[in-house]
Amino acid sequence: MVKSIKLVSILYLIVAVFFFVWSIIMFILSKNINMSSSAMSASAIRGIFIGVLYLIVGIGLWKLKKWGKISAIILSGFVIIVSLYALMIIFHWAILSLLVLNIIFLVCLFFIHKKKN
């Protein structure tokens, strides 16, 4: 059980790093390209915020904290809902991959919880 929670926490940390790198790229592009830089900067700030959330949850799971598991379930559920809504508006592979990844997170956390009981 501990190994599977550690694996899920590593995946959360990888997603956090992805959001941080993506935000840095968006911020650099917003400064260098003259097209809607305010929208790109806002997108970069949202990415940093989401990255911080994934980082906190990943650390909580890594340390086997109960709040980490609960917040992971809440965060993944929220991201699934938002991703489904975003896919209804416009299809993009990044949104779809985030949706699939968070469904995998939820399934893993659910089975880890069931295995424990």
C-alpha positions as CSV (number, residue, x, y, z in Angstrom):
1,M,0.0,0.0,0.0
2,V,2.8,2.4,0.9
3,K,4.5,1.8,-2.5
4,S,1.4,2.6,-4.4
5,I,0.7,5.8,-2.5
6,K,4.4,6.8,-3.0
7,L,3.9,6.2,-6.8
8,V,0.8,8.3,-6.9
9,S,2.6,11.1,-5.0
10,I,5.5,11.0,-7.4
11,L,3.0,11.4,-10.3
12,Y,1.5,14.4,-8.5
13,L,4.9,15.9,-8.1
14,I,5.7,15.3,-11.8
15,V,2.4,17.1,-12.8
16,A,3.4,20.0,-10.5
17,V,6.8,20.3,-12.2
18,F,5.0,20.2,-15.6
19,F,2.7,23.1,-14.5
20,F,5.7,25.1,-13.3
21,V,7.6,24.6,-16.5
22,W,4.5,25.4,-18.6
23,S,3.9,28.6,-16.6
24,I,7.5,29.8,-17.0
25,I,7.3,29.2,-20.8
26,M,3.9,31.0,-20.9
27,F,5.3,33.9,-18.9
28,I,8.4,34.2,-21.1
29,L,6.2,34.1,-24.3
30,S,3.9,36.8,-22.9
31,K,6.9,39.1,-22.5
32,N,8.5,38.3,-25.9
33,I,5.4,38.1,-28.1
34,N,3.1,41.1,-28.5
35,M,-0.1,39.1,-28.8
36,S,-2.5,39.2,-25.8
37,S,0.3,39.2,-23.3
38,S,-2.2,39.8,-20.4
39,A,-4.1,36.7,-21.2
40,M,-0.9,34.7,-21.4
41,S,0.4,36.1,-18.1
42,A,-2.9,35.3,-16.4
43,S,-2.6,31.8,-17.8
44,A,0.9,31.5,-16.4
45,I,-0.3,32.6,-13.0
46,R,-3.1,30.1,-13.0
47,G,-0.5,27.4,-13.9
48,I,1.7,28.3,-11.0
49,F,-1.3,28.2,-8.7
50,I,-2.3,24.7,-9.9
51,G,1.3,23.6,-9.7
52,V,1.5,24.7,-6.1
53,L,-1.7,22.7,-5.4
54,Y,-0.3,19.6,-7.0
55,L,3.0,20.1,-5.1
56,I,1.3,20.4,-1.7
57,V,-0.9,17.3,-2.4
58,G,2.1,15.3,-3.7
59,I,4.1,16.1,-0.5
60,G,1.1,15.2,1.7
61,L,0.8,11.9,-0.1
62,W,4.6,11.3,0.1
63,K,4.5,11.8,3.9
64,L,1.4,9.5,4.1
65,K,-0.7,12.2,5.7
66,K,-4.4,11.7,5.8
67,W,-5.1,15.3,4.6
68,G,-2.9,14.5,1.6
69,K,-5.1,11.6,0.5
70,I,-8.3,13.6,1.1
71,S,-7.0,16.7,-0.7
72,A,-5.8,14.4,-3.6
73,I,-9.3,13.0,-4.0
74,I,-10.8,16.5,-3.9
75,L,-8.2,18.0,-6.3
76,S,-8.6,15.2,-8.8
77,G,-12.3,15.3,-8.7
78,F,-12.3,19.1,-9.2
79,V,-9.9,18.8,-12.1
80,I,-12.0,16.0,-13.7
81,I,-15.1,18.3,-13.6
82,V,-13.2,21.3,-15.0
83,S,-11.6,19.2,-17.7
84,L,-14.9,17.7,-18.8
85,Y,-16.3,21.2,-19.0
86,A,-13.3,22.5,-21.0
87,L,-13.5,19.5,-23.4
88,M,-17.1,20.4,-24.1
89,I,-16.0,23.9,-25.2
90,I,-12.8,23.0,-27.1
91,F,-11.0,19.7,-27.6
92,H,-7.3,19.8,-26.8
93,W,-4.9,16.9,-26.2
94,A,-3.5,18.5,-23.0
95,I,-7.0,18.8,-21.4
96,L,-7.7,15.2,-22.4
97,S,-4.5,14.0,-20.9
98,L,-5.1,15.9,-17.7
99,L,-8.5,14.3,-17.5
100,V,-7.2,10.8,-18.1
101,L,-4.4,11.3,-15.6
102,N,-6.7,12.5,-12.9
103,I,-9.1,9.6,-13.5
104,I,-6.2,7.3,-13.0
105,F,-5.3,9.1,-9.8
106,L,-8.8,8.8,-8.4
107,V,-9.0,5.1,-9.3
108,C,-5.6,4.4,-7.7
109,L,-6.6,6.3,-4.5
110,F,-9.9,4.5,-4.4
111,F,-8.3,1.0,-4.7
112,I,-5.6,1.9,-2.1
113,H,-8.4,3.0,0.3
114,K,-10.4,-0.2,-0.4
115,K,-7.3,-2.4,0.1
116,K,-6.5,-0.8,3.4
117,N,-10.0,-1.6,4.8
